[in-house]
Amino acid sequence: MTLKKVRDITFVNAKDVLGIIYNSKSGNTSLKWRQIRHNNGKASGEASSNSLVNLAQSGVITLDWVENYVKKKIQEN
């Protein structure tokens, strides 16, 4: 059942989602999420800085996680 369509995004009502695959139009973000247990899951892939901001603002990840990730990447370089 489609709840709403905004531009290219269709919102639906769903239960028992096992996974989500997201690829941005720009090609800078490619993410896969797989359910591990109940509402918990694991995300993998590559995300642009813009996608990280959007994920943090929507509450999917925390700003602390983003800051720690950026620090880790800086230390690797």
Backbone bond lengths (Angstrom), bond angles and torsions (degrees), N, CA, C in turn:
res aa  C-N    CA-C-N  psi(-1)  N-CA   C-N-CA  omega(-1)  CA-C   N-CA-C  phi
1 M - - - 1.439 - - 1.524 109.06 -
2 T 1.307 117.92 119.93 1.456 122.80 178.72 1.519 109.43 -79.58
3 L 1.343 116.01 125.98 1.459 120.77 178.56 1.523 111.46 -87.80
4 K 1.343 116.17 -44.98 1.455 120.24 -177.29 1.522 109.20 -163.11
5 K 1.316 116.37 149.46 1.461 121.17 175.50 1.519 108.39 -123.79
6 V 1.335 116.28 123.61 1.455 122.74 178.04 1.521 107.07 -122.95
7 R 1.321 116.54 114.52 1.469 123.22 -174.83 1.521 109.62 50.97
8 D 1.338 117.49 -116.22 1.468 120.57 -177.31 1.526 112.82 -97.14
9 I 1.325 117.68 7.20 1.464 121.17 -176.81 1.518 109.44 -106.37
10 T 1.312 116.42 128.06 1.461 122.17 176.37 1.521 108.54 -110.21
11 F 1.320 117.12 124.49 1.454 122.45 178.15 1.518 108.76 -95.76
12 V 1.322 115.46 131.11 1.460 120.59 -179.05 1.519 109.59 -130.25
13 N 1.319 115.96 159.36 1.452 122.08 174.70 1.523 106.77 -94.71
14 A 1.339 117.32 120.40 1.466 119.97 -175.71 1.522 110.86 -138.42
15 K 1.326 115.56 152.15 1.463 122.20 175.32 1.517 108.38 -125.95
16 D 1.318 115.55 154.60 1.465 122.25 175.29 1.525 112.61 53.57
17 V 1.333 116.07 50.83 1.464 121.36 178.10 1.528 108.04 -76.35
18 L 1.311 117.12 124.28 1.459 121.98 -178.22 1.521 112.63 -92.06
19 G 1.322 117.12 -23.89 1.450 119.41 -179.59 1.512 112.41 -168.84
20 I 1.331 114.43 158.71 1.461 121.69 178.17 1.523 107.31 -136.22
21 I 1.319 117.01 134.56 1.462 122.56 175.65 1.523 107.25 -117.80
22 Y 1.346 116.56 126.62 1.463 121.17 -178.84 1.525 109.56 -128.32
23 N 1.311 116.50 126.97 1.461 123.51 173.36 1.521 107.83 -126.75
24 S 1.335 116.60 124.98 1.463 120.04 -179.55 1.521 110.58 -74.94
25 K 1.335 115.11 158.47 1.466 120.30 177.87 1.527 111.05 -62.63
26 S 1.332 116.27 -37.29 1.465 120.36 -177.62 1.524 112.11 -71.84
27 G 1.316 116.24 -20.57 1.459 120.25 -177.98 1.516 113.30 85.46
28 N 1.345 117.11 2.79 1.461 120.95 -179.09 1.524 112.89 -83.10
29 T 1.316 117.50 -13.56 1.459 121.37 -179.58 1.516 109.94 -130.65
30 S 1.325 114.27 130.01 1.457 121.36 176.09 1.524 107.01 -141.33
31 L 1.333 116.96 105.30 1.462 121.44 -175.28 1.519 111.45 -123.36
32 K 1.330 114.94 145.20 1.464 121.58 173.26 1.521 107.26 -127.23
33 W 1.313 116.46 134.59 1.462 122.05 175.94 1.516 107.80 -120.90
34 R 1.318 115.82 131.97 1.458 121.47 178.18 1.515 109.24 -124.53
35 Q 1.329 115.87 135.53 1.458 120.85 178.73 1.524 109.29 -68.99
36 I 1.323 115.51 135.38 1.460 120.89 175.47 1.523 109.45 -105.56
37 R 1.333 115.45 -50.13 1.460 120.12 -179.42 1.520 108.99 -158.45
38 H 1.299 117.12 125.79 1.471 123.83 -179.43 1.534 109.76 51.96
39 N 1.341 117.53 -119.41 1.468 120.94 -179.53 1.523 112.65 -90.53
40 N 1.316 117.15 -0.28 1.460 120.95 -178.09 1.519 110.63 -89.99
41 G 1.325 114.98 145.89 1.451 119.22 -179.98 1.510 111.48 -155.85
42 K 1.317 115.09 -176.93 1.456 121.86 -179.62 1.521 108.83 -127.61
43 A 1.329 115.19 129.90 1.462 120.68 177.94 1.522 108.77 -103.39
44 S 1.322 115.66 143.67 1.460 120.40 176.49 1.524 108.72 -143.33
45 G 1.318 115.48 157.96 1.453 120.35 179.12 1.510 111.63 128.12
46 E 1.325 115.74 -161.11 1.459 122.25 -179.82 1.518 109.51 -120.39
47 A 1.345 115.21 135.61 1.466 120.38 -179.02 1.522 109.91 -128.42
48 S 1.313 116.35 139.56 1.464 121.34 175.49 1.519 109.15 -73.53
49 S 1.324 116.20 164.96 1.465 120.06 178.00 1.524 110.38 -61.43
50 N 1.328 117.06 -35.94 1.461 120.99 177.94 1.533 110.81 -62.96
51 S 1.321 116.81 -41.03 1.467 120.44 178.58 1.523 111.08 -65.96
52 L 1.343 117.05 -37.71 1.466 120.05 177.51 1.527 110.72 -62.64
53 V 1.328 116.55 -41.35 1.468 120.63 177.42 1.526 109.89 -61.58
54 N 1.329 117.03 -46.38 1.467 120.68 -179.98 1.523 111.64 -62.52
55 L 1.327 117.56 -41.42 1.465 121.12 178.77 1.525 111.15 -64.63
56 A 1.333 116.80 -39.55 1.464 120.53 179.10 1.529 111.12 -68.51
57 Q 1.321 117.33 -42.81 1.462 120.50 -179.40 1.520 111.94 -66.40
58 S 1.317 116.91 -30.02 1.467 119.77 -179.70 1.521 112.43 -86.22
59 G 1.338 117.22 -4.94 1.458 120.28 177.04 1.518 114.64 87.91
60 V 1.319 117.44 6.61 1.465 120.64 179.00 1.525 110.08 -70.44
61 I 1.326 116.75 -41.27 1.459 122.30 173.85 1.523 107.43 -127.34
62 T 1.333 116.84 161.12 1.462 120.36 -179.27 1.526 110.34 -94.03
63 L 1.331 115.42 158.42 1.460 119.92 176.35 1.525 110.48 -64.18
64 D 1.347 117.25 -33.65 1.465 120.54 176.42 1.526 110.72 -60.01
65 W 1.334 116.59 -41.61 1.464 120.19 179.31 1.525 110.05 -62.73
66 V 1.331 116.89 -43.62 1.470 121.13 -179.90 1.527 110.07 -62.24
67 E 1.341 117.15 -46.03 1.463 120.93 -179.70 1.523 111.22 -61.25
68 N 1.336 117.25 -43.85 1.466 120.73 178.55 1.523 111.24 -64.45
69 Y 1.313 116.91 -38.56 1.465 121.55 178.82 1.525 110.58 -63.78
70 V 1.334 116.66 -45.24 1.466 121.06 -179.67 1.529 109.95 -63.37
71 K 1.338 117.60 -43.61 1.468 121.00 178.33 1.524 110.75 -60.06
72 K 1.317 116.55 -42.61 1.469 121.49 179.88 1.526 110.81 -62.26
73 K 1.337 116.88 -43.58 1.464 120.98 -179.87 1.530 111.57 -66.33
74 I 1.336 117.03 -36.54 1.465 120.82 178.50 1.525 109.81 -65.42
75 Q 1.337 117.17 -41.41 1.464 121.21 179.46 1.525 111.61 -66.04
76 E 1.329 117.67 -31.71 1.466 121.27 179.40 1.523 111.58 -68.51
77 N 1.332 116.67 -28.37 1.478 121.05 -178.03 1.473 110.35 -92.43
